Amino acid sequence: MTPDAPGAPVHGTVAVSRDLAAPPERVWAAFADFDVRHGWFHVPGREQTHELDFRVGGGERSTGVFDASGEPELVEWRSRIFDLAEPRRIVYGYELVVEGLRRNVSLVTVALAPAGGGTRLDYTEQYVLTALTGEPGQDEGHLRGSLQFLLNRLEGALGERREAPARLR
């Protein structure tokens, strides 16, 4: 959804489903175990920090100095966990801050269900873009592309080869 006025926040939802070969307990561990999580999720760049407190009321913080635009930028990803139902559901909120400017805030639900010896992962993110950085739709496209990239990394951390394309809903 594009904003009605310059500077207006943009709200949206992205939902992605993937069938993973790993059982729900292994997929859960990829979110809950710091060593596994850090292997597929952290802010890239120099001067990285990464902390995980995987419990209701806990959260995660990952920072790094990223040079994607040619200019170094401090990127901070901070979350708070609201609900956990092992190994079926994770609900958390996060914010992405770049150089002290909050770019977006999201509420995320990760649902895991047994499926054919593996796991059906349903990821739903409700977001608000609070600081637009490019042309209309560019920030939403970046958010959606980043999600696909992260889920590809998750599959890699689980030691999987992707056999079927992801389904966007």
N, C-alpha and C positions, 0 to 999 in steps of 0.2 A: 504494500500500500504506500503510495507516495504522499508526502505531506501536503496539506492544503495551503500552507503559508511557509515562506522561508524560515528556517529555524524550528519548525514544528517537528515533534518527534514522529518517528515512523514505527508503527506496530506491525507485527507479523508473526506467523507461525511456520515452522519448518518441521516436517515429520519424515523420518527415514526408517525403513525396516531393512534388516539384514538377517540372513540365515547363516549362522556360524557353525562350524563343525565341532567346536568345543562344547562340553556340557555347561549348564548354567553356573555351576560352582567355579569353573575355571574362568568364565567370563566375569563373574562377580569379583574374583581375586584380581583380575586385571584392573579393576577400579579400586579395590580396597588395599592391595599390597603395594607399598610405596615403590619397591624395587621394580615390580612389573609395571606399575602406573608410569613411573618416570621413563621407562623404556619407550613408551608410545605417546605420552602427554607431558609436555612442558613447553614453556616459552623458549623459542630458539634464541640464539645470539650469544653475546659475551656477557660476562658478569651474571651468570644465571644463579637464581636461588629457587628452591622448590621445597615446599613443606606440605604434608598431608596429615590431617587428623580425621580419620574416616570413622565418624560416629555422628549421631544426631546432635546438632549444636556445634559440631566441629566444621572443618572445611579444608580448603586447599588454597595455597598461594604460590604462584609461579611468576618470576620476573626475569627479564633479560634485556640487554641492550641489542636492538635489532637494527640492521642497516638495509632493509629491503628497498627503501626509497632513495638510497644513496646518502641520506643523512641519518646519523645514529639517533634512535628513539628508545626511550625507556618504556617497555611494555609490561604491564602488570595485569595478571589474571587472578581474581580473588573470588572464592566461593564460600557458601555456607550450606551445610547439609540440613535439610528439613525432615526427611523421612527415609528410613531404611527398612526393607523387609527382605532379609537374606534368604535365598539368593534370587529374589524375584523383582525387587523394585528399589530404585534410587531416585530421590527427588532433591534437587538442589537449585539454588539461585547463584548466579555469578555476574560479575561486572568486569568489563575490559576497559582498562585505563591506559592511554598512550600519552606520554609526556604530561601527566597530571590532568588530562582531559578525559572524562568518562565518555567512551564511545558508545557502549551499549550495556544494557542490563537484561538478563534473561532468567526465566524459570524453566528448568529442564526436568523431564521425567524419562528415566531409562527403565524400560520394562523388559524382563528376561523370562522366557518361557521355554520349557523343553520342547524340542521339535525334531523328530526323526533321529534321535541319538545325539543331537546337537542343541543349539539354542536359537530361538527367534528373538532378536533384539529389536525392540521398537523404541526409537528415540524421538521425543517430541520437545521442541524448544519454542517457547513463546517469548518473543524479544521486543524490546523497544530500543531503537537507535536514537541516541540522545545528542549525538554530534556527527552530522553528516560530513563526509570528507571528499566526496567526489560527485560525479554526475548522478542523476536520479537512477536508483536501482543498483548502482555500483557497490554500495556498502552491503546491501542485502545479498548480492551475488557473492561478495567476498565471504560473508558469514556462511552461506550455503556451501561454497567451495571449501572453506576451512573445515566444515563438518565432514564432508566426504573424505578429505585428506586425513583427518583424525581417525575416522572409522577404518580407513585403509591401514593406518598404523596400528590400530587395535588388532586387526586381523593378522598383521605381521607379528605382533607381540605374542599372539596365540599360536604362532607357527602355522598359519593357514595359508593356503593358496585360494584365491578367489575364483570360484567356478561359475557363478552366476552374477549378473550385474545387480547392484543395489537397486531397491525400488523406492522412489520418492513418492510420498502420498501428498 
